[in-house]
Amino acid sequence: MIVCVCNAIREEDLRAEVRKGATTPARAYAQLGCKTKCGSCLPFACKIIAEERAELDSAPEAAQAA
């Protein structure tokens, strides 16, 4: 799914940048070599970042339980 039409950023690309350490849309976009343009993507990008960070935060607990 496309997150940012202006920069053609796909959801999978954004999630990959979060796994590399991006904590904000601005940082993730910069790691992808672009920046926010119109800003209409920011609410969706923030939601994806929060989801991915929550998953990353819970991953160590899941690994310890196994």
C-alpha positions as CSV (number, residue, x, y, z in Angstrom):
1,M,0.0,0.0,0.0
2,I,1.2,3.5,-0.8
3,V,1.7,5.7,2.3
4,C,3.0,8.8,0.7
5,V,1.9,9.6,-2.9
6,C,4.2,12.6,-3.2
7,N,7.3,10.5,-2.6
8,A,5.9,7.1,-3.6
9,I,6.7,5.6,-0.3
10,R,5.2,2.1,0.3
11,E,4.1,0.8,3.6
12,E,6.8,-2.0,3.5
13,D,9.5,0.6,2.9
14,L,8.3,2.7,5.9
15,R,8.2,-0.3,8.1
16,A,11.7,-1.3,7.0
17,E,13.0,2.2,8.0
18,V,11.4,1.9,11.4
19,R,13.2,-1.4,11.9
20,K,16.4,0.4,11.1
21,G,15.7,2.9,13.8
22,A,13.5,5.7,12.4
23,T,11.1,7.0,15.1
24,T,9.3,9.7,13.1
25,P,8.0,10.2,9.6
26,A,10.7,12.9,9.0
27,R,13.5,10.6,10.0
28,A,12.1,7.6,8.0
29,Y,11.6,9.8,4.9
30,A,15.1,11.2,5.2
31,Q,16.5,7.7,5.4
32,L,14.6,7.0,2.2
33,G,16.2,10.1,0.6
34,C,13.2,12.4,0.6
35,K,11.1,14.7,2.9
36,T,7.5,15.4,3.6
37,K,5.8,17.5,0.9
38,C,2.0,18.0,1.3
39,G,1.8,16.3,4.7
40,S,-1.4,14.4,4.0
41,C,0.4,11.1,4.7
42,L,1.6,12.0,8.2
43,P,-1.3,10.6,10.2
44,F,-1.1,7.3,8.3
45,A,2.7,7.3,8.6
46,C,2.6,7.9,12.3
47,K,0.1,5.0,12.7
48,I,2.4,2.7,10.8
49,I,5.4,3.8,12.8
50,A,3.6,3.3,16.1
51,E,2.5,-0.2,15.0
52,E,5.9,-1.2,14.0
53,R,7.6,0.2,17.1
54,A,5.0,-1.7,19.3
55,E,5.8,-4.9,17.5
56,L,9.6,-4.3,17.9
57,D,9.1,-3.5,21.6
58,S,7.2,-6.7,22.2
59,A,9.6,-8.9,20.1
60,P,12.3,-9.3,22.9
61,E,9.6,-10.4,25.3
62,A,8.3,-13.0,22.8
63,A,11.8,-14.3,22.2
64,Q,12.5,-14.7,25.9
65,A,9.2,-16.6,26.4
66,A,10.1,-19.1,23.7
